[in-house]
Amino acid sequence: MTKGVALKEWTRRRGIAREEVMAIGDNWNDREMLEFAGLPVVMANCVEELKSFGWRMTSSNDDNGLAEAIGTYALGKI
């Protein structure tokens, strides 16, 4: 099972619309999950090919990119 399939099933079981889902990734194994999410966000240090999709970008893993993405897009704090 891929991350995308798992996320789709997880949201279906909980009645969550894909438009309400934010996914954050940095590698090709995250692509399907990012494509499913209503708000895909890639890490600054992600593989170059993921940057070509034009998705939002957050700082790198080493620079607290996950926290930045949550604060910016989920909580609207930044």
PyMOL Python script that loads the backbone (N, CA, C, O; Angstrom):
from pymol import cmd

cmd.read_pdbstr("""\
ATOM      1  N   MET A   1       0.857  -1.179   0.000  1.00  0.00           N
ATOM      2  CA  MET A   1       0.000   0.000   0.000  1.00  0.00           C
ATOM      3  C   MET A   1       0.898   1.235   0.000  1.00  0.00           C
ATOM      4  O   MET A   1       1.870   1.305   0.752  1.00  0.00           O
ATOM      5  N   THR A   2       0.568   2.193  -0.838  1.00  0.00           N
ATOM      6  CA  THR A   2       1.333   3.438  -0.896  1.00  0.00           C
ATOM      7  C   THR A   2       0.798   4.441   0.121  1.00  0.00           C
ATOM      8  O   THR A   2      -0.285   4.256   0.677  1.00  0.00           O
ATOM      9  N   LYS A   3       1.553   5.492   0.356  1.00  0.00           N
ATOM     10  CA  LYS A   3       1.103   6.551   1.269  1.00  0.00           C
ATOM     11  C   LYS A   3      -0.157   7.219   0.735  1.00  0.00           C
ATOM     12  O   LYS A   3      -1.047   7.579   1.505  1.00  0.00           O
ATOM     13  N   GLY A   4      -0.232   7.385  -0.575  1.00  0.00           N
ATOM     14  CA  GLY A   4      -1.411   8.009  -1.173  1.00  0.00           C
ATOM     15  C   GLY A   4      -2.663   7.176  -0.972  1.00  0.00           C
ATOM     16  O   GLY A   4      -3.714   7.709  -0.616  1.00  0.00           O
ATOM     17  N   VAL A   5      -2.562   5.877  -1.195  1.00  0.00           N
ATOM     18  CA  VAL A   5      -3.703   4.969  -0.995  1.00  0.00           C
ATOM     19  C   VAL A   5      -4.101   4.963   0.477  1.00  0.00           C
ATOM     20  O   VAL A   5      -5.288   5.020   0.798  1.00  0.00           O
ATOM     21  N   ALA A   6      -3.131   4.896   1.360  1.00  0.00           N
ATOM     22  CA  ALA A   6      -3.421   4.885   2.799  1.00  0.00           C
ATOM     23  C   ALA A   6      -4.105   6.181   3.235  1.00  0.00           C
ATOM     24  O   ALA A   6      -5.056   6.148   4.015  1.00  0.00           O
ATOM     25  N   LEU A   7      -3.628   7.309   2.739  1.00  0.00           N
ATOM     26  CA  LEU A   7      -4.230   8.589   3.106  1.00  0.00           C
ATOM     27  C   LEU A   7      -5.653   8.696   2.571  1.00  0.00           C
ATOM     28  O   LEU A   7      -6.547   9.180   3.265  1.00  0.00           O
ATOM     29  N   LYS A   8      -5.859   8.249   1.349  1.00  0.00           N
ATOM     30  CA  LYS A   8      -7.204   8.277   0.768  1.00  0.00           C
ATOM     31  C   LYS A   8      -8.167   7.426   1.585  1.00  0.00           C
ATOM     32  O   LYS A   8      -9.286   7.855   1.867  1.00  0.00           O
ATOM     33  N   GLU A   9      -7.747   6.236   1.963  1.00  0.00           N
ATOM     34  CA  GLU A   9      -8.597   5.349   2.769  1.00  0.00           C
ATOM     35  C   GLU A   9      -8.832   5.923   4.162  1.00  0.00           C
ATOM     36  O   GLU A   9      -9.950   5.873   4.675  1.00  0.00           O
ATOM     37  N   TRP A  10      -7.789   6.465   4.772  1.00  0.00           N
ATOM     38  CA  TRP A  10      -7.893   7.044   6.117  1.00  0.00           C
ATOM     39  C   TRP A  10      -8.909   8.187   6.126  1.00  0.00           C
ATOM     40  O   TRP A  10      -9.736   8.278   7.033  1.00  0.00           O
ATOM     41  N   THR A  11      -8.847   9.059   5.115  1.00  0.00           N
ATOM     42  CA  THR A  11      -9.788  10.183   5.068  1.00  0.00           C
ATOM     43  C   THR A  11     -11.205   9.712   4.763  1.00  0.00           C
ATOM     44  O   THR A  11     -12.172  10.240   5.312  1.00  0.00           O
ATOM     45  N   ARG A  12     -11.325   8.714   3.882  1.00  0.00           N
ATOM     46  CA  ARG A  12     -12.656   8.189   3.557  1.00  0.00           C
ATOM     47  C   ARG A  12     -13.341   7.638   4.799  1.00  0.00           C
ATOM     48  O   ARG A  12     -14.519   7.907   5.037  1.00  0.00           O
ATOM     49  N   ARG A  13     -12.606   6.873   5.583  1.00  0.00           N
ATOM     50  CA  ARG A  13     -13.183   6.271   6.787  1.00  0.00           C
ATOM     51  C   ARG A  13     -13.594   7.310   7.822  1.00  0.00           C
ATOM     52  O   ARG A  13     -14.472   7.054   8.646  1.00  0.00           O
ATOM     53  N   ARG A  14     -12.976   8.454   7.783  1.00  0.00           N
ATOM     54  CA  ARG A  14     -13.271   9.496   8.758  1.00  0.00           C
ATOM     55  C   ARG A  14     -14.174  10.594   8.205  1.00  0.00           C
ATOM     56  O   ARG A  14     -14.527  11.534   8.917  1.00  0.00           O
ATOM     57  N   GLY A  15     -14.537  10.472   6.957  1.00  0.00           N
ATOM     58  CA  GLY A  15     -15.422  11.470   6.350  1.00  0.00           C
ATOM     59  C   GLY A  15     -14.761  12.820   6.145  1.00  0.00           C
ATOM     60  O   GLY A  15     -15.417  13.859   6.221  1.00  0.00           O
ATOM     61  N   ILE A  16     -13.469  12.802   5.887  1.00  0.00           N
ATOM     62  CA  ILE A  16     -12.717  14.043   5.679  1.00  0.00           C
ATOM     63  C   ILE A  16     -12.531  14.242   4.178  1.00  0.00           C
ATOM     64  O   ILE A  16     -12.078  13.334   3.482  1.00  0.00           O
ATOM     65  N   ALA A  17     -12.875  15.411   3.684  1.00  0.00           N
ATOM     66  CA  ALA A  17     -12.709  15.717   2.267  1.00  0.00           C
ATOM     67  C   ALA A  17     -11.233  15.941   1.960  1.00  0.00           C
ATOM     68  O   ALA A  17     -10.492  16.471   2.789  1.00  0.00           O
ATOM     69  N   ARG A  18     -10.817  15.540   0.780  1.00  0.00           N
ATOM     70  CA  ARG A  18      -9.407  15.709   0.404  1.00  0.00           C
ATOM     71  C   ARG A  18      -8.997  17.182   0.424  1.00  0.00           C
ATOM     72  O   ARG A  18      -7.829  17.496   0.652  1.00  0.00           O
ATOM     73  N   GLU A  19      -9.952  18.087   0.186  1.00  0.00           N
ATOM     74  CA  GLU A  19      -9.668  19.520   0.228  1.00  0.00           C
ATOM     75  C   GLU A  19      -9.252  19.983   1.623  1.00  0.00           C
ATOM     76  O   GLU A  19      -8.653  21.049   1.772  1.00  0.00           O
ATOM     77  N   GLU A  20      -9.564  19.192   2.633  1.00  0.00           N
ATOM     78  CA  GLU A  20      -9.219  19.519   4.012  1.00  0.00           C
ATOM     79  C   GLU A  20      -7.898  18.900   4.456  1.00  0.00           C
ATOM     80  O   GLU A  20      -7.505  19.039   5.614  1.00  0.00           O
ATOM     81  N   VAL A  21      -7.217  18.222   3.546  1.00  0.00           N
ATOM     82  CA  VAL A  21      -6.005  17.478   3.881  1.00  0.00           C
ATOM     83  C   VAL A  21      -4.758  18.229   3.423  1.00  0.00           C
ATOM     84  O   VAL A  21      -4.666  18.662   2.275  1.00  0.00           O
ATOM     85  N   MET A  22      -3.810  18.375   4.330  1.00  0.00           N
ATOM     86  CA  MET A  22      -2.491  18.884   3.980  1.00  0.00           C
ATOM     87  C   MET A  22      -1.524  17.716   4.080  1.00  0.00           C
ATOM     88  O   MET A  22      -1.510  16.996   5.079  1.00  0.00           O
ATOM     89  N   ALA A  23      -0.721  17.531   3.051  1.00  0.00           N
ATOM     90  CA  ALA A  23       0.321  16.507   3.074  1.00  0.00           C
ATOM     91  C   ALA A  23       1.656  17.191   2.842  1.00  0.00           C
ATOM     92  O   ALA A  23       1.766  18.115   2.037  1.00  0.00           O
ATOM     93  N   ILE A  24       2.663  16.725   3.556  1.00  0.00           N
ATOM     94  CA  ILE A  24       3.998  17.306   3.453  1.00  0.00           C
ATOM     95  C   ILE A  24       4.960  16.182   3.096  1.00  0.00           C
ATOM     96  O   ILE A  24       4.960  15.130   3.735  1.00  0.00           O
ATOM     97  N   GLY A  25       5.780  16.406   2.074  1.00  0.00           N
ATOM     98  CA  GLY A  25       6.686  15.365   1.659  1.00  0.00           C
ATOM     99  C   GLY A  25       7.990  15.897   1.106  1.00  0.00           C
ATOM    100  O   GLY A  25       8.160  17.095   0.881  1.00  0.00           O
ATOM    101  N   ASP A  26       8.925  14.943   0.891  1.00  0.00           N
ATOM    102  CA  ASP A  26      10.234  15.353   0.384  1.00  0.00           C
ATOM    103  C   ASP A  26      10.839  14.379  -0.620  1.00  0.00           C
ATOM    104  O   ASP A  26      11.937  14.614  -1.124  1.00  0.00           O
ATOM    105  N   ASN A  27      10.126  13.278  -0.919  1.00  0.00           N
ATOM    106  CA  ASN A  27      10.724  12.305  -1.815  1.00  0.00           C
ATOM    107  C   ASN A  27       9.655  11.690  -2.708  1.00  0.00           C
ATOM    108  O   ASN A  27       8.463  11.912  -2.496  1.00  0.00           O
ATOM    109  N   TRP A  28      10.081  10.911  -3.716  1.00  0.00           N
ATOM    110  CA  TRP A  28       9.147  10.339  -4.667  1.00  0.00           C
ATOM    111  C   TRP A  28       8.097   9.452  -4.016  1.00  0.00           C
ATOM    112  O   TRP A  28       6.978   9.366  -4.521  1.00  0.00           O
ATOM    113  N   ASN A  29       8.422   8.791  -2.913  1.00  0.00           N
ATOM    114  CA  ASN A  29       7.426   7.937  -2.270  1.00  0.00           C
ATOM    115  C   ASN A  29       6.285   8.754  -1.655  1.00  0.00           C
ATOM    116  O   ASN A  29       5.294   8.184  -1.198  1.00  0.00           O
ATOM    117  N   ASP A  30       6.420  10.072  -1.640  1.00  0.00           N
ATOM    118  CA  ASP A  30       5.371  10.961  -1.135  1.00  0.00           C
ATOM    119  C   ASP A  30       4.503  11.530  -2.249  1.00  0.00           C
ATOM    120  O   ASP A  30       3.491  12.173  -1.968  1.00  0.00           O
ATOM    121  N   ARG A  31       4.871  11.311  -3.491  1.00  0.00           N
ATOM    122  CA  ARG A  31       4.191  11.962  -4.622  1.00  0.00           C
ATOM    123  C   ARG A  31       2.691  11.675  -4.659  1.00  0.00           C
ATOM    124  O   ARG A  31       1.892  12.605  -4.769  1.00  0.00           O
ATOM    125  N   GLU A  32       2.299  10.414  -4.570  1.00  0.00           N
ATOM    126  CA  GLU A  32       0.879  10.060  -4.647  1.00  0.00           C
ATOM    127  C   GLU A  32       0.092  10.699  -3.498  1.00  0.00           C
ATOM    128  O   GLU A  32      -1.037  11.150  -3.688  1.00  0.00           O
ATOM    129  N   MET A  33       0.686  10.732  -2.330  1.00  0.00           N
ATOM    130  CA  MET A  33       0.055  11.364  -1.168  1.00  0.00           C
ATOM    131  C   MET A  33      -0.108  12.866  -1.416  1.00  0.00           C
ATOM    132  O   MET A  33      -1.158  13.436  -1.120  1.00  0.00           O
ATOM    133  N   LEU A  34       0.921  13.498  -1.955  1.00  0.00           N
ATOM    134  CA  LEU A  34       0.866  14.927  -2.250  1.00  0.00           C
ATOM    135  C   LEU A  34      -0.169  15.226  -3.328  1.00  0.00           C
ATOM    136  O   LEU A  34      -0.874  16.232  -3.247  1.00  0.00           O
ATOM    137  N   GLU A  35      -0.266  14.366  -4.332  1.00  0.00           N
ATOM    138  CA  GLU A  35      -1.258  14.553  -5.389  1.00  0.00           C
ATOM    139  C   GLU A  35      -2.679  14.423  -4.867  1.00  0.00           C
ATOM    140  O   GLU A  35      -3.584  15.083  -5.378  1.00  0.00           O
ATOM    141  N   PHE A  36      -2.891  13.592  -3.868  1.00  0.00           N
ATOM    142  CA  PHE A  36      -4.220  13.415  -3.292  1.00  0.00           C
ATOM    143  C   PHE A  36      -4.632  14.610  -2.436  1.00  0.00           C
ATOM    144  O   PHE A  36      -5.793  15.019  -2.457  1.00  0.00           O
ATOM    145  N   ALA A  37      -3.709  15.158  -1.700  1.00  0.00           N
ATOM    146  CA  ALA A  37      -4.018  16.201  -0.720  1.00  0.00           C
ATOM    147  C   ALA A  37      -4.544  17.474  -1.378  1.00  0.00           C
ATOM    148  O   ALA A  37      -4.118  17.855  -2.468  1.00  0.00           O
ATOM    149  N   GLY A  38      -5.467  18.109  -0.695  1.00  0.00           N
ATOM    150  CA  GLY A  38      -5.953  19.406  -1.145  1.00  0.00           C
ATOM    151  C   GLY A  38      -4.892  20.479  -1.018  1.00  0.00           C
ATOM    152  O   GLY A  38      -4.909  21.467  -1.752  1.00  0.00           O
ATOM    153  N   LEU A  39      -3.966  20.288  -0.085  1.00  0.00           N
ATOM    154  CA  LEU A  39      -2.869  21.225   0.114  1.00  0.00           C
ATOM    155  C   LEU A  39      -1.556  20.457   0.198  1.00  0.00           C
ATOM    156  O   LEU A  39      -1.135  20.065   1.286  1.00  0.00           O
ATOM    157  N   PRO A  40      -0.913  20.240  -0.934  1.00  0.00           N
ATOM    158  CA  PRO A  40       0.391  19.575  -0.924  1.00  0.00           C
ATOM    159  C   PRO A  40       1.505  20.579  -0.633  1.00  0.00           C
ATOM    160  O   PRO A  40       1.526  21.679  -1.185  1.00  0.00           O
ATOM    161  N   VAL A  41       2.415  20.189   0.229  1.00  0.00           N
ATOM    162  CA  VAL A  41       3.550  21.043   0.588  1.00  0.00           C
ATOM    163  C   VAL A  41       4.812  20.197   0.510  1.00  0.00           C
ATOM    164  O   VAL A  41       4.852  19.086   1.039  1.00  0.00           O
ATOM    165  N   VAL A  42       5.834  20.715  -0.145  1.00  0.00           N
ATOM    166  CA  VAL A  42       7.104  19.999  -0.224  1.00  0.00           C
ATOM    167  C   VAL A  42       8.136  20.711   0.629  1.00  0.00           C
ATOM    168  O   VAL A  42       8.082  21.924   0.831  1.00  0.00           O
ATOM    169  N   MET A  43       9.070  19.926   1.120  1.00  0.00           N
ATOM    170  CA  MET A  43      10.167  20.463   1.925  1.00  0.00           C
ATOM    171  C   MET A  43      11.188  21.112   0.985  1.00  0.00           C
ATOM    172  O   MET A  43      11.335  20.680  -0.158  1.00  0.00           O
ATOM    173  N   ALA A  44      11.878  22.124   1.448  1.00  0.00           N
ATOM    174  CA  ALA A  44      12.882  22.797   0.622  1.00  0.00           C
ATOM    175  C   ALA A  44      13.976  21.844   0.168  1.00  0.00           C
ATOM    176  O   ALA A  44      14.573  22.041  -0.890  1.00  0.00           O
ATOM    177  N   ASN A  45      14.240  20.823   0.952  1.00  0.00           N
ATOM    178  CA  ASN A  45      15.286  19.857   0.598  1.00  0.00           C
ATOM    179  C   ASN A  45      14.726  18.634  -0.129  1.00  0.00           C
ATOM    180  O   ASN A  45      15.377  17.589  -0.171  1.00  0.00           O
ATOM    181  N   CYS A  46      13.530  18.755  -0.699  1.00  0.00           N
ATOM    182  CA  CYS A  46      12.932  17.622  -1.406  1.00  0.00           C
ATOM    183  C   CYS A  46      13.693  17.346  -2.701  1.00  0.00           C
ATOM    184  O   CYS A  46      14.507  18.154  -3.148  1.00  0.00           O
ATOM    185  N   VAL A  47      13.410  16.194  -3.286  1.00  0.00           N
ATOM    186  CA  VAL A  47      14.019  15.872  -4.574  1.00  0.00           C
ATOM    187  C   VAL A  47      13.568  16.918  -5.595  1.00  0.00           C
ATOM    188  O   VAL A  47      12.424  17.373  -5.568  1.00  0.00           O
ATOM    189  N   GLU A  48      14.460  17.283  -6.472  1.00  0.00           N
ATOM    190  CA  GLU A  48      14.199  18.377  -7.421  1.00  0.00           C
ATOM    191  C   GLU A  48      12.934  18.168  -8.240  1.00  0.00           C
ATOM    192  O   GLU A  48      12.218  19.128  -8.524  1.00  0.00           O
ATOM    193  N   GLU A  49      12.653  16.945  -8.617  1.00  0.00           N
ATOM    194  CA  GLU A  49      11.497  16.682  -9.451  1.00  0.00           C
ATOM    195  C   GLU A  49      10.182  17.091  -8.776  1.00  0.00           C
ATOM    196  O   GLU A  49       9.259  17.539  -9.456  1.00  0.00           O
ATOM    197  N   LEU A  50      10.083  16.946  -7.458  1.00  0.00           N
ATOM    198  CA  LEU A  50       8.844  17.336  -6.766  1.00  0.00           C
ATOM    199  C   LEU A  50       8.624  18.842  -6.828  1.00  0.00           C
ATOM    200  O   LEU A  50       7.484  19.306  -6.800  1.00  0.00           O
ATOM    201  N   LYS A  51       9.697  19.598  -6.911  1.00  0.00           N
ATOM    202  CA  LYS A  51       9.569  21.056  -6.999  1.00  0.00           C
ATOM    203  C   LYS A  51       8.910  21.474  -8.305  1.00  0.00           C
ATOM    204  O   LYS A  51       8.321  22.552  -8.384  1.00  0.00           O
ATOM    205  N   SER A  52       9.003  20.635  -9.328  1.00  0.00           N
ATOM    206  CA  SER A  52       8.471  20.980 -10.647  1.00  0.00           C
ATOM    207  C   SER A  52       6.944  20.999 -10.695  1.00  0.00           C
ATOM    208  O   SER A  52       6.373  21.496 -11.666  1.00  0.00           O
ATOM    209  N   PHE A  53       6.275  20.476  -9.683  1.00  0.00           N
ATOM    210  CA  PHE A  53       4.812  20.449  -9.672  1.00  0.00           C
ATOM    211  C   PHE A  53       4.203  21.785  -9.242  1.00  0.00           C
ATOM    212  O   PHE A  53       2.995  21.983  -9.374  1.00  0.00           O
ATOM    213  N   GLY A  54       5.013  22.684  -8.740  1.00  0.00           N
ATOM    214  CA  GLY A  54       4.515  23.997  -8.345  1.00  0.00           C
ATOM    215  C   GLY A  54       3.768  24.020  -7.031  1.00  0.00           C
ATOM    216  O   GLY A  54       3.034  24.967  -6.748  1.00  0.00           O
ATOM    217  N   TRP A  55       3.948  22.989  -6.226  1.00  0.00           N
ATOM    218  CA  TRP A  55       3.285  22.953  -4.931  1.00  0.00           C
ATOM    219  C   TRP A  55       3.950  23.936  -3.969  1.00  0.00           C
ATOM    220  O   TRP A  55       5.076  24.378  -4.196  1.00  0.00           O
ATOM    221  N   ARG A  56       3.252  24.262  -2.918  1.00  0.00           N
ATOM    222  CA  ARG A  56       3.832  25.147  -1.907  1.00  0.00           C
ATOM    223  C   ARG A  56       5.064  24.494  -1.307  1.00  0.00           C
ATOM    224  O   ARG A  56       5.193  23.270  -1.270  1.00  0.00           O
ATOM    225  N   MET A  57       5.966  25.348  -0.839  1.00  0.00           N
ATOM    226  CA  MET A  57       7.211  24.840  -0.273  1.00  0.00           C
ATOM    227  C   MET A  57       7.429  25.437   1.105  1.00  0.00           C
ATOM    228  O   MET A  57       7.119  26.601   1.361  1.00  0.00           O
ATOM    229  N   THR A  58       7.962  24.617   1.972  1.00  0.00           N
ATOM    230  CA  THR A  58       8.325  25.044   3.312  1.00  0.00           C
ATOM    231  C   THR A  58       9.835  24.897   3.466  1.00  0.00           C
ATOM    232  O   THR A  58      10.505  24.431   2.544  1.00  0.00           O
ATOM    233  N   SER A  59      10.366  25.278   4.589  1.00  0.00           N
ATOM    234  CA  SER A  59      11.804  25.158   4.840  1.00  0.00           C
ATOM    235  C   SER A  59      12.211  23.688   4.859  1.00  0.00           C
ATOM    236  O   SER A  59      11.365  22.795   4.800  1.00  0.00           O
ATOM    237  N   SER A  60      13.497  23.454   4.941  1.00  0.00           N
ATOM    238  CA  SER A  60      14.019  22.089   4.953  1.00  0.00           C
ATOM    239  C   SER A  60      13.718  21.389   6.272  1.00  0.00           C
ATOM    240  O   SER A  60      13.287  22.009   7.245  1.00  0.00           O
ATOM    241  N   ASN A  61      13.954  20.093   6.277  1.00  0.00           N
ATOM    242  CA  ASN A  61      13.784  19.300   7.499  1.00  0.00           C
ATOM    243  C   ASN A  61      14.657  19.856   8.619  1.00  0.00           C
ATOM    244  O   ASN A  61      14.228  19.935   9.770  1.00  0.00           O
ATOM    245  N   ASP A  62      15.881  20.239   8.276  1.00  0.00           N
ATOM    246  CA  ASP A  62      16.822  20.741   9.272  1.00  0.00           C
ATOM    247  C   ASP A  62      16.464  22.127   9.794  1.00  0.00           C
ATOM    248  O   ASP A  62      16.973  22.549  10.832  1.00  0.00           O
ATOM    249  N   ASP A  63      15.595  22.836   9.084  1.00  0.00           N
ATOM    250  CA  ASP A  63      15.205  24.193   9.476  1.00  0.00           C
ATOM    251  C   ASP A  63      13.756  24.270   9.947  1.00  0.00           C
ATOM    252  O   ASP A  63      13.093  25.293   9.780  1.00  0.00           O
ATOM    253  N   ASN A  64      13.276  23.182  10.533  1.00  0.00           N
ATOM    254  CA  ASN A  64      11.927  23.139  11.113  1.00  0.00           C
ATOM    255  C   ASN A  64      10.813  23.362  10.090  1.00  0.00           C
ATOM    256  O   ASN A  64       9.797  23.991  10.385  1.00  0.00           O
ATOM    257  N   GLY A  65      11.024  22.835   8.887  1.00  0.00           N
ATOM    258  CA  GLY A  65      10.039  23.013   7.829  1.00  0.00           C
ATOM    259  C   GLY A  65       8.669  22.451   8.147  1.00  0.00           C
ATOM    260  O   GLY A  65       7.659  23.038   7.761  1.00  0.00           O
ATOM    261  N   LEU A  66       8.614  21.337   8.837  1.00  0.00           N
ATOM    262  CA  LEU A  66       7.326  20.762   9.210  1.00  0.00           C
ATOM    263  C   LEU A  66       6.555  21.710  10.120  1.00  0.00           C
ATOM    264  O   LEU A  66       5.375  21.973   9.892  1.00  0.00           O
ATOM    265  N   ALA A  67       7.219  22.221  11.145  1.00  0.00           N
ATOM    266  CA  ALA A  67       6.578  23.168  12.060  1.00  0.00           C
ATOM    267  C   ALA A  67       6.154  24.430  11.316  1.00  0.00           C
ATOM    268  O   ALA A  67       5.083  24.979  11.575  1.00  0.00           O
ATOM    269  N   GLU A  68       6.983  24.883  10.403  1.00  0.00           N
ATOM    270  CA  GLU A  68       6.658  26.074   9.617  1.00  0.00           C
ATOM    271  C   GLU A  68       5.406  25.843   8.777  1.00  0.00           C
ATOM    272  O   GLU A  68       4.527  26.703   8.722  1.00  0.00           O
ATOM    273  N   ALA A  69       5.325  24.693   8.127  1.00  0.00           N
ATOM    274  CA  ALA A  69       4.161  24.387   7.295  1.00  0.00           C
ATOM    275  C   ALA A  69       2.890  24.304   8.131  1.00  0.00           C
ATOM    276  O   ALA A  69       1.850  24.833   7.737  1.00  0.00           O
ATOM    277  N   ILE A  70       2.965  23.655   9.261  1.00  0.00           N
ATOM    278  CA  ILE A  70       1.792  23.551  10.138  1.00  0.00           C
ATOM    279  C   ILE A  70       1.368  24.943  10.605  1.00  0.00           C
ATOM    280  O   ILE A  70       0.188  25.291  10.556  1.00  0.00           O
ATOM    281  N   GLY A  71       2.338  25.731  11.056  1.00  0.00           N
ATOM    282  CA  GLY A  71       2.032  27.085  11.522  1.00  0.00           C
ATOM    283  C   GLY A  71       1.440  27.955  10.424  1.00  0.00           C
ATOM    284  O   GLY A  71       0.486  28.695  10.661  1.00  0.00           O
ATOM    285  N   THR A  72       1.994  27.869   9.245  1.00  0.00           N
ATOM    286  CA  THR A  72       1.552  28.714   8.133  1.00  0.00           C
ATOM    287  C   THR A  72       0.226  28.267   7.557  1.00  0.00           C
ATOM    288  O   THR A  72      -0.700  29.069   7.435  1.00  0.00           O
ATOM    289  N   TYR A  73       0.123  27.012   7.204  1.00  0.00           N
ATOM    290  CA  TYR A  73      -1.043  26.562   6.431  1.00  0.00           C
ATOM    291  C   TYR A  73      -2.151  25.963   7.281  1.00  0.00           C
ATOM    292  O   TYR A  73      -3.322  26.088   6.922  1.00  0.00           O
ATOM    293  N   ALA A  74      -1.828  25.325   8.384  1.00  0.00           N
ATOM    294  CA  ALA A  74      -2.876  24.712   9.211  1.00  0.00           C
ATOM    295  C   ALA A  74      -3.375  25.671  10.288  1.00  0.00           C
ATOM    296  O   ALA A  74      -4.567  25.707  10.594  1.00  0.00           O
ATOM    297  N   LEU A  75      -2.456  26.444  10.858  1.00  0.00           N
ATOM    298  CA  LEU A  75      -2.830  27.318  11.965  1.00  0.00           C
ATOM    299  C   LEU A  75      -2.882  28.804  11.582  1.00  0.00           C
ATOM    300  O   LEU A  75      -3.410  29.623  12.334  1.00  0.00           O
ATOM    301  N   GLY A  76      -2.337  29.142  10.423  1.00  0.00           N
ATOM    302  CA  GLY A  76      -2.345  30.530   9.961  1.00  0.00           C
ATOM    303  C   GLY A  76      -1.586  31.483  10.849  1.00  0.00           C
ATOM    304  O   GLY A  76      -1.978  32.642  10.990  1.00  0.00           O
ATOM    305  N   LYS A  77      -0.498  31.017  11.457  1.00  0.00           N
ATOM    306  CA  LYS A  77       0.234  31.848  12.435  1.00  0.00           C
ATOM    307  C   LYS A  77       1.386  32.628  11.860  1.00  0.00           C
ATOM    308  O   LYS A  77       1.845  33.596  12.467  1.00  0.00           O
ATOM    309  N   ILE A  78       1.867  32.222  10.689  1.00  0.00           N
ATOM    310  CA  ILE A  78       3.053  32.914  10.167  1.00  0.00           C
ATOM    311  C   ILE A  78       2.637  33.768   8.985  1.00  0.00           C
ATOM    312  O   ILE A  78       3.474  34.442   8.385  1.00  0.00           O
TER     313      ILE A  78
END
""", "prot")
cmd.dss("prot")
cmd.show_as("cartoon", "prot")
cmd.util.cbc("prot")
cmd.orient("prot")
